[in-house]
Amino acid sequence: MSLFKARDWWSTVLGEKEEFDQGCLCLADVDNTGNGQDKVIVGSFMGYLRIFNPHPVKTGDGAQAEDLLLEVHLRDPILQVEVGKFVSGTEMLHLAVLHSRKLCVYSVSGSLGNVEHGTQYQIKLMYEHNLQRTACNMTYGSFGGVKGRDLICIQSMDGMLMVFEQESYAFGRFLPGSLLPGPLAYSSRTDSFITVSSCRQVESYKYQVLAFATDADKRQETEQQKLGSGKRLVVDWTLNIGEQALDICIVSFNQSASSVFVLGERNFFCLKDSGQIRFMKKLDCSPSCFLPYCSVSEGTINTLIGNHSNMLHVYQDVTLKWATQLPHIPVAVRVGCLHDLKGVIVTLSDDGHLQCSYLGTDPSLFQAPKVESRELNYDELDIELKELQKIIKDVNKSQGVWPMTEREDDLKVSAMVSPNFDSVSVGVFADFQRQSTDVEVGADLVPSVTVKVTLQNRVTLQKIRLSVYVQPPLVLTCDQFTFEFMAPEMTRTVGFSVYLKGSCLPPELEGNAVVSYSRPTGIPRVSQCKFRLPLKLICLPGQPSKTASHKLTIDTNKSPVSLLSLFPGFANQSEDDQVNVMGFRFLGGSRVTLLASKTSQRYRIQSEQFEDIWLITNELIIRLQEYFEKQGIKDFACSFSGSMPLQEYFELIDHHFELRINGEKLEELLSERAVQFRAIQRRLLTRFKDKTPAPLQHLDTLLDGTYKQVIALADAVEENQDNLFQSFTRLKSATHLVILLIGLWQKLSTDQIAILEAAFLPLQQDTQELGWEETVDAAISHLLKTCLSKSSKEQALNLSSQLSIPKDTSRLKKHITLLCDRLAKGGRLCLSTDAAAPQTMVMPGGCATIPESDLEERSVEHDSSELFTNHKHLIVESPMPEVSPLQGVSE
């Protein structure tokens, strides 16, 4: 309950299912009693005219039967009711009722009854005007300065002002440029009509200009007006308020000045009678009606504004003086004197709630009851508290904070990859030719494999959508599916094929199936299932290579396993005796060789391309782990003790960044040529439209040359985008390999490797607006300033809030080198709040401290260049004996 409620003095509900608007309410002494008491006149769109004289016995009483003085059905909808001196020969007040096609003026009188029923009221039609145009609203006043009588001006729906001098029709004028009618008011001080046009302008028209303008029997200019016999209708002044107006009121506090108040959709304005803004106020809520009135006691003008939040605000100029709550949304508000009570606020809603109220507060009389005092047994409360804490602890131990099993059992998702290729491949014959190798792959039939995803629901589910994603350039025959499980315990299976499209290799062979659905309660849920594609989808058996530019050695703690048992589908039939060497040939043309030592528990992977080593290395580690798990061995582990191949990694970063810079330059150049092309087109068009032909001055030749440049640049941009996509794919493969080697090198946990992957692989797609370099640099800088920081001074440094393409990659490469250096000296990755505190790193023997300044950072960069040197044959650093790759390890 609001404290500032409108105090209900008298109220009633008018009729049933009747509609009302802002012109349907009027307060006046319509029966000419002369005692200063107003009557409430209400007209409805259903044609009912009612006149009330409220006089409740006590405050808040409803309407009594004697309060309704008159109720008559006029059949036609009532648009507006006004009271004024509308009948000639008398200054008595009469009632004007505006219908859509008729204006009626009535006299209201009461005759004293001879019995206890009291005074009886009736209305008498004095005159009426049938309208040729549909009416919208009306206003009245002493037009032209007449004394002792009021004239009526009606605005039609098509923007025509019709002036009536009481019983006779005077003239009609069309407002210039009128499209839709707006609110209309008359200013007696300036003798002008003020309205708001559909152009959202407040416009003022002098009555004298309207009277002497050309007659508006039709909207077109007549021949007399063309010849100058008539006078053109000219607006006195205009003011653009920028919004549509709901109502206009004119208030004159004294004879020297008057104010024009305009209620807009979001603001209300106070204007001088010359059209200048006196002040304006922006409203917080959408208004529904307003009423400016003079405050005699304070000598100011107050404004009542009702809004669609059931509130009535009282403003003094632009200052909010009072706010009160109404039981309905008012569409019309008036202030009058009722039953010797001055300043009664009368409001009317669109559904017929009529209320007379006054301002005040409604204090709450509720008092909280006293609580019965009773003695507390603290020993019992302690025992109960311990039992509840034990129950909470047991629940947290058994199933965690959220009951995950119940949520996941609503829908089970499983994926199965076919072990064999499709009988009819959905792939295409592609001629893959790689410029970086001498191997030429002929017309290879790209294989495809079928993946089946099975959904099984426990309850009825709706809006089920399955989305499947694989790493490009792998593509799917279909990646979106929709289902409807109208009954529980249903099973649906969908199948799709996966194949390689393009000459580069995917960075991962893992796919993801994500299902979004809504539970019966309407709560959205997401379930996912990951699946792994076979290596043979992108790789074929190949001949081992004797020479390679890039080599890696992976150490294990178990005896080497035969490569034939690890990769049974890639065994070369002609080399059955070579169980410790195996060759792979990717569909793109590159080759990778895998060697296994019989004595030193090591595996060597070598290739001409650094990024191609990743897939075979990852597949080797996964298959080794699966092999030893089947043997029941749980302590199997891999490690890496060689030098980190950062130089090869940096070359891929530089190549990718160079393509981004080239793409930016090409797009800028293409934009310039396109602007030039349009400029030449405009000049040629001007020449062709000229009535006197002029020489083209080789503009056609220039247009043709510019067109060829635009086409060539567009092709270059498209080619650069393709190269950038392939470079980004290779960069992601190399990034996966670097993360794997760092994890094996420093024996990082799964959570720490996940942090590295989030920092190095934040993007699925690379764009000019947000690229890989600036995103990874920001992530690595954050790690160096948080969990890998060495002092509070580094933590105080703030990162830039806006990412933009860098000038070069030197900063990124320095940060990657520094990250490896700090991990080598004992730093550990974490995302907890404890990472904000400076860490005490456990330094290996003989390790230098981490630098405290940029100068020391440069020295670390110099020292780390020796630690992470570029060895084309990284195997030289390991103690593995030098043997021929094809002869195996025989010692």
N, C-alpha and C positions, 0 to 999 in steps of 0.2 A: 504494500500500500504506500502510495506516495504521500508525503506530508503536505505538498503544495497541490492539493486537488481543488478544482472549481467547486465552490459550495453550491449545492443544488438548492435553488429557491422555488422553482416550479418547472415541471417537465411533462411531456406527453409524447406519444407516438402517433403519427398522422397516417391513417388509413392502413391498407395492406398492399404490399408490393408496389408502392408508388415511388416515383423518382422525382428528385429535386435538384436545382442547380443554384448558382450564386445570385441570379436575378429573381428567385422565387420568394424572397423574404423582404419585408418592408415594415417599418415602425412609424406610425403617425397617428394623429388625432383625426382619424378618417371620418368620424361621425360628427365632428365640429362641436363638441361639448364645451370647449373653451376652458376646461379646468387644467390643461397642461398634461393630462394623462394620455400616454400613447397606447394604441392598440397594435397587436401583432397580426399582420396580414401575410398569409402564406398561400401561394398557388403551386399547383403540381402539374407535371407533364401529363397526368391522367385527366386534367381538366377541372379539378376540384379547387374551389376558392374558399378559404376558411379565414375567419377573423376571430381572434381571441382577446379576452381581457382578463389576464391572470390576476387572481387575488386569493392566494392560499391562506388557509386559516393559520397554519404554522409552516415554518421553513421546511422545505423538502416534500410538501404534499404534492400528490399527482394532480392531474387535471380533473376538475369537477364538471358536472354537466352545465352549470351556469357560466363557466369560463368561456365556452364556445358561443360567441354572439351570433355567428352566421356561418352556414356551410351550404354552398350551392355548387351544382355541377354545370359547368359551362360547355361541356362536350369537347371543345377544341383544347389542345395542349396549351398551357399557360407558360410562356417563355419568361415574362418579366412583369412585375407589379410595381407601380409608382403612385405616389399621392402628391397632388399639386393643384394649382388654380387653372383647371383645364376647361372651364365652361365660361363663355362670354357673359357679361352682364352681372357677374357676381364674383366675389373674392372668397367664396366658400371652397373648402378642400374637396376634391373629387378623386376617385380611384380610376387610374388608367391601367387596363389589362392588355398586354400584348400577346396575341396569338401568332401563329406562323403566317397566316394570310389575312389577319384582321386586327384592328385596333379598336377597343371598346372603352368608353368612359362612363363610369357609373357614379351615382350619388348613393351614399350609405346613410340611412337615417333610422332612428329608433322611435317607436311609439310606446308610451307608457301604458302598461297593461292594467286592466281593472281587477284582475285576480292575482293570486299569489305567485303566478309564474313570472312576474316581473316584466321588464321592458323587452319588446320584441323588435328585431332588426330586419330590415329588408333593403334590397338594392334595386335601383331604378336605372335603366339604360338611358343616358342622356343623348349620346350619338355614337356612331361607329363609322370607321373608314375601312373599306375593303381594299386590300393591298394587291397591286399587280405583280409584285415580286415577293419571294419568301423572305420573311423578316428574320433577323439575327438578334438584335438588341436595340435599346432605345435610351435616350437621355432627354432631359427637359430643362427649361430655364427661360429667363426673360431675354430671348434672342433679340438682338438689335437695340437693347436698352428699353423695351416696353415696360410700362408700369402696371402693376396690379393684375397681371395674368402671366401664365406660363405657356410656352410653345413646346411642341414635341418634335424631336428628330429621331427617325427610325433608320437604322442601317440594315440594308438587305444582304443576303448571302453573296451576291455578286458585287458588293462594294458600292452601292448607291445610297446616298443620303437623301431621305424624303422628309421634308419639313412640313408640319401641319400647324396652321394658325387656328387652333381650337377646332371649330366645326368645319373649317375649309382647308383644302390642300393648297399649299403655297408653291413649292417647286421641288425638283429633284435634281441632284448632281452626282455624277460618277467621280469617285476619287481616282486620280491618275495612277496608273500602274497597279491597281488593286487586284489581288489574286484571291486572298482569303480575308474575311472580315476579322477585325480585332476588337478589343474593348474600346468603348466610346465614352467620353465625358465632355461636359461643357464648362468653360471658365467664364463666369459672369464679369470678372474684372477686365479681361482682355477681349471679351465677346468673340470667343473662338472655340472651335471643336478640336479636341485632342484625341488621337487614336494611335494605335501601333499597327503598322502595315506588316505584310508578310515578308518584307525585306528586313524585319527586326529593327525598324526605325520608329521612333516617336515622332509623329507629324502633327503640326498645328495648322488649322485652316480658319481664317477669319470669316465670320458670318457675312460680312459685307461682300467679301470676295465670292463666297458661294452664291449670294443673292444676285449679284450682277453678272455672274458667269453664264455661259451658253447653256440653254436648257438641255437636259439629258433625257430626251425621249428615246434616244438610241446611243449606243456607245461610239459609233463612228462619227467623225467630224462631219458636220453638215456643210452645205455649200455656203450658207451665210457666215459660218465661222471661218471658212477658207477666205472669204472676201473681206473679213475683218469686222463684220457687223456685231459679232459676239465677242465676249471677253474670255480669255483662257483662264482656267482654274489653276492658280499658283499657290504652292504651299508657303506658309508664313515662315516656319523654321522646322528643322529636322535634327534628330539626335540618334545616332546609332548606339543601341544598348547591347547588341550582339546576342540577344536571346528573345524568345517569344514571351509576350506579356500575358498574364492571367487576368489582371484587372487594373483600372486606372481610377484614382480618386483625386479630387481637387479640394483643398482646404484653404479657406481665407481666414486668417486670424484677425486681421483688421482690413480696413479698406485700402491701405497703402501697399500691401503685398499679399500674394497668394502663392501656394506651393502645389506643384503637381507631383503626386505620388504614383509610381508605377511599380507593380509587383511582377517580377520576372520569375523564371523557372528556378533560378539559383540565387538571385539578388533582389533587393528592392531599392529603388532609386527615389531621391527627392530632387526635383528640378525647380528652377525658378520659372516664372511665367514667360521668360524670354528664351527658354530652352537650354539654359546652362545648368550643369549639375551642381546642386547644393551639397549633397552628400550621397553616398551609397553604402549598402551593408551587404556583405556576403552571408548567406544563410547556411546553417549547418544541416538543415533538413529540408525536404521538398515541400514548399508551401502549397496550401490549398485555397486560402482566402485571406483578405486583410481589410482593415478599416482604420484610416487615420481620423483622429478626432482632436478637438482643442481641449486642453486642460486649463480651465478657467482659473483654478486656484494657483497654479504654478506659472501660467503665462507661456506655456510651451505646447507643442503638438506631439501627442503620443500616437503610437501605431499598434494596433492589435493584429497579430499574424498567426493564423492557424496553419498547422502542417499535418502531414500524413502520419506522424507519430503520435497522434491524439494529444498534441500539446498546443497551448495557446500562449504565445509570448507577447509581452508588453515592452515595447521599445520607446525610449525617449531620445529622439534623433537616432544615433547609432548605438546607444547604450541600452543593454538589456536590464530592465528594471524588475521584471517579475516573470515567472514561468509557472503555468498551472496546467494540470492534467485534466483532460476532458474524457467522458465515457465514449466518445465517438469522434470520427474525423469530420470537422466542420467544412461545409462548402460555402456557407454564408454566415457572416457575423455582423450584428448591429448593436448599438448602444442606445438605450432610451430610458424614459421615466415611467415606471409601472407601479401603480398602487402607492403613490407618494414615495416610492423608493427610486432615487436618482442613480444613474450609472449602472443599470442592470444590463448585463451582457447576454444577448440572445444569440444562440447558435443553432444552425440547422444542418443536418447531415443529408447525404444523398439518398438515404433510405427512409427519411421522415422522422428522425429523432429531433424534436424541438425542445430546447432547454433554456431556461432563464436562470442565470447563476451570477454570483458575485465572487470576488477574490478573497482569499483567506487561507488559513491553514487548517488541517484536519489532524489534530494530535491523537496519538494512539493512547487508548485508555487501558491497554492490556498490561497486566502486571504478572510477572512470573510467579508461580506458586512456590511456596517455601518447600524446600527439600527436607524430607524426614531425616532427621539425624539418627544415625545408628553407629554403634561401636564397630570398628574394623578389626578383624583378626589378621594381623600382619603375618603370622606364621602360616596360616592357610593360604594367604595370597602368595607368599614365597614358594610354597609347594606347588601351587597351580601354575605359577610363572615358570618354574623349572620343568614341569611336565610339558607345557606348550613349547618351550625352547627345545626340548628333546625331540618332540614331534617334528618341528621345523627342520632340525638338523638331520633327522633321518630321511625326511623327504628330499632335502637337498643332496644327500649322499646317494640316494637310490636313483633318482631320475633328473636331477638338476633343477634349475629354477622353472623351466617350462617343460611340460610333458611332451617331449618331441615325438615319442612313438605314436601317440594318439593322432598328432597332426599329420605325420607322414603316412599313416595307414589309410588315410582317406583316398590316396591315389598312389599306386606303385608303378614306377617307371623302370623299365629294363631295356637294354639294347643288346643286340647280337649281330656280330659281323660275320658274314659268310666266309668260310675258310677257302673257298674256291672263287675264281673269277666268274663273271657272268658269261653264259654261253654265247650270247650275242652282245658284244661290247657296245656300250653307249658312247664310248670315246670316239674320237675322229682320227682319221689318218692325218698325222701332222709331220711335217718335215722340219725337225729340229736341227738347226745348224748353229753351232757356237763358234764365235770368232776367236775366243781365247784358247781354243784347243784344236789340235789337228785331227781329233776324232770326228768322223762324219757319220751321223746316224741317218740311215735311209728312211724309207716310209715305215715308221713304227706304228703298229696298232696299239693305241693307248688303251690299257686294260681298265676295267671298272669292276667294282665289288659292291655287293648288295648289303645294306644295313637294314635290319628290322627293329623297330621300336615297338614295344608292347606296353599298353596301358591297362591297368586293372584297378577298378574303383571299388571302394567299400560301401560308400553311400552315394546318393544321387548328387551329381555335380553338374554345374552349368558353366557355359562360356569357357570351354576347355580349348586352349590354343597351344599347339606344339610347334616350337621353332628349333631348327637344327642349324648348327654352325660348324664349319670346318675352316681351317686356315687356308686362305688363298695362296697359290693358284689352284688348290683343290676346289672343285665345284660339285654341286648336288643337282640331281634331276628335279628335286622338289624340296623346298626348305620350310614350307609353312603348311600346317594341317589344323583343321578344326573338328571338334567332336561335341557331342551332346550325350551324356550318360543320364538317361531319364529313369533308370532303375539301378539299384545296387547290384554288385557282383557281376559287372559286365567286363568283357575283355575285348579290346580293339588292338589290332596290329597293323602298322603301316610300314611300307618298304620304300626305299629309295636307293639310288646308285650314286657312288662317288668315283670321280676320275680326275686325272690331272689335266689342266688346260693351261698350256704355256710352256716355255722352255726353262723356267727357273724352278727351284725346289721349294716346297713348303717348309716353313720353320718348325712345324710340329706335325705329327701324325695323329694327334688327339682331337676328337670331335666332342661336341657337347649338345645334348638334347635337353631343352628347357621347356617345361609345361607350366603354363599359368592357368588357374581355374578359380572358381568361387565356391566356397563351402555353402551348404544349405542355409546358414545364417547370414550369408552375404559377404563374409570376410574373404578377401582375395588371398590366394596362396600361390607359391611357386615351388616346383620340384624340378630337379635336374638329374641327369644321368650322363656320365662320360663314357666314351667308347674309344678304343684304339684301333686305328687302321693298320693293315699289314704293310710291312716294308716292301713287299714285292709289288705293291700298287704303283710305286714310283721307281723301282729299282729292278735290274735284271742281273743274272750272273755274268761276270766278266773276267777277263784275263788279269792276273796280278801285274802290277807295274813295278819295274825294277828301280825307277828313279821317281822322285817326288820332291816338290819344293817345300812342302810343309809336313812335319811329322810330330806326333804326340805319343807319349808313353804313359800308360795307366798301370799303376802298381796295385797288386792285390795281396791278400794274406793267405790265399789258398793256392793249391797247385793248379797249373793251367788246365783248361778244359778243351777238348777237341772241338775245333771250329765246325766240324761236320755235324756234331750233336747240337751245337748252339744254333747254327744256320743250316738246317737240313734242306731247305728249298733252294739254296744257292751253291750247292756243291757242283763243281765242274766235273763232268764225266771223264774227261781226258786226263784229269789230274787227281785220281783217287788216292794216290800215295801221299799227296801233299795235304796232310791233315792240319798243319799249323799255319797255313797261308790261304787266303781267300780273296778273290777280287769281286768288286761290285761295279756295275755300270748303271748310272742313273739315266732316266729317259731323256734328260737334257743333254747327255753326251759326256759328262764328267765321270771320272773313274776314281774309286777309292780302294786301297789295299789294306787288308787287316792281317797282322802277323801275331802269332802266339809263341812265346818261349816255353820250352819244355822244362827248364831248370830254374829260371829266375823269377817266376810268378808274375810276368809282365806281358802286356799286350801293346802292340804298336799299330797306330792308325796313320796312314800317310796318303796325301792327295796333292794334286797340283793347285787346287783351290782351297783356301783356308776354311771357308764357311761350309764346304761340303763334308768336312770331317765330323760335323756336329751330329747328323742323323745316325751315322754308323756308330759313333762313340756312345751316344745315348742308348741306341738299340743294344749294343754290346753289354752295357752295365745292367740294363733291365733284364736281359736274358740270362746274364750271370746270376743275378739275384733270384730269378725264378728257378734256375737250375739248382742252386744250393738250398733253396727253401724246400724243393721236392726231396732233396737228400736229407732233410732234417737238420741242416747246419744253419745256425742262427747268428753266428759271429762273423759272417763274411763281410768284408769291408774293402772299399777301393780308396786309393789315394793318388795324389799327383805330386811329384817331387821335382819336376823340371822347372824351367824358367817360364814365367807367364808370357804368352805371346801377345803382348800389348801392341807391339809395333804393327803386326799384321792387322790387328783390330782397328788401330788408328787409321790405317790406309783405307779401310772400308768406310769409316766415319767421314774421312776427307772426301772420298768419292761421292758419297751420298749428299754431303753438304754442298759440294760443287754443283751437283745437279739441281739442288734447290735454288742456288743463286742463279744458275742459268735459266731456270724456269721463271724466276721473278723478273729477270731482264727481258726474256722473250715476251712475257705478258705485258710488261710496260711498253715495249716496242710495238706490240700488236695493238695496244690501246691508242698509241700515237698515230699509227697508220690508219686505224679505223676513224679517228677524228679527222684526219686529212682526207680520207675517202668521202666522208659525209660533207665536208666543206666544199670539195670539188663538185659533188652532186648538186648542192644548192646553187652554186654558181652556174652550172650548166642548165639547171632548171630555169633560172632567171633569164639566161640567154634565150632559151627556147620559147619562153612565154612573152618575150619582148615583141611588140608589134613591128618594130623596125629591126630586122635581123642584123646582128653584128657578128664579126668573125669570132670563131671559138678560141683563137690564140692558143692552139694546141692543148686545150683543156681535155679533149677526148683522149689524146695520147697520154696525158698525165693521169687521167682516170683509169685507163687500161693498165698502166704500169703500177699504179697504187693497188689496183685490184689483185694483180699477180703477187705483189708483195704481201698483201693481207692473206692470200691463200697459202703462200709459202710459209709465212710466220705461223699460221694456224696449224699447218702440218708439223712444223718444228715444235710447237707447244705440245701437240699430241704425242709426237715421238719422245719428247723429253719426259712427259708424264709416264709413258710406258717404261722408259729407262729408270725413272725415279721409283716406280713400283717395284721393279726387279731389284734395284739397289736396296730398297728398304726391306724387301724379303730376305736378301742375302745378309743385310745388317742384323736382322732379327735372329737369323741362324747363328751368326758369329757371336751375338750377344748371349744366346742360350749356351753356347760352348764356353764362353768366358765365365759365365756364372757357374757352370758345372765345374770348371777347373778351379775356381776360387773356393767353391764348397769342398772339393776333394783336397785342395791344398791346405786349407785351414780347418778341415773337419767341422764345418758348420752344421748346425742343426737344421731341421726342416723349417722351423719358424724363421731362422736367420736367412735361409735361402729364399723364402717367400718375400722377405723384406727386400733382398737384392733384386728379385724379379719385379717387384712393384716399382722399384726405383729405375731399373734399366729398361723395362718393357711397359711403360705406362699407356701406350697408344696402340690401338688396333689398326688405325689408318693414319697416314702421314699427309698433312696438308700444308699449304703455304702459310696459312694463318697461325697454325699451332703445329710446330714440327718436333721431331724427335730430339734434336740437339738441345734446344732451350728447355724442354720439359725434363729431360734426364739431368741436365746441369742443375736445375733448381732442386730436383729430388736428392742428388748426391750432395749438393751444398747443404741441404737440410740435415742429412745424415752426419756430415762433417761438423756441423755446428751443434748437434744434439748428442746422440749416443756415442759418436766418435770424437767429440770435442775433448780438448786437453786442459782448458781453462775456462773460467767464467767470462773472460773477455771475449772469447769466440762466441759464446752463447748469446751475448748481448747484441751481436750483429744481426740486423734484420735483412730478410731477403726481399727482393723487389716484388711488388704486388702484381706487376704486369709483365707477362712473358712476351718477348719479341725475338725475332731472328737475330742471332749474334753476328758480329763482323767476321769472325773466324772461329775455328775449333780449338784454339790453343788453351783457352780457359777450361773447356770441357776435358781435354786430354790431361791437363795438369790435375784436375780434381779426381779423375779416374785413377791416375797414378798415385795420388795422395791417399785415396781410399784403400788401394792395395797395400800401400806402405803402412798405414795405421792398422790394418787387419794383420799384417805380418808382425807388428810389434805389440800384439796383445789386445787390440781393440775388438769389441764385440758389438753386434747389432741387436738393438732392442727398441721397442716402441713404448715402453712403460714410462710413467712419470719420473721414475728414478733416474732416467737417462739424462735429466736436466742437471743432475749433480755431476761435478767433474769426476771422471773415473780414475782409479788407480790401476794402471795397466801393469800386467806382469811382463816384464821385459826379458826376453831370452838373453843369455850371456853374450856380451860383446855388442848388443844393439844400442844405437844412438837414440837420444831422446827426440821426441817429436818437436819440430821447430815452433817457436813462439811468435815469429813475425814473418812478414813476406820475404825478407832477405834469407831467413833460415829455410823458408819453404822452397826458395829457388835452389838452395844448396841440397835439399832433399830430392828435388827433381833431378839434380845432377847425379846424386848418389844412386837414386833409384833407377836411373838410366843404365847403370852398370848391373843393378840387380835384375831388371826386366829388359835385358838386351835382346836384340832381334837376331835369332839364329835360324837361318833357313833350314838347318838340320838340327832340330832341338835334341835329337837323340844323342848327340855328341856329349852333352853334359851328363848323361846318365851312364852308370857303369855297365850297362848291357853290352855284351861283346859285339863287335862289328862282324856281321855275317851277310851273305848274299840273301836278298829277300826271297828268292825262289828256292834256296837250298834249305831254309829253315834253320833252326838252332839244333846242332847235332852234338855239341859237346856234353 
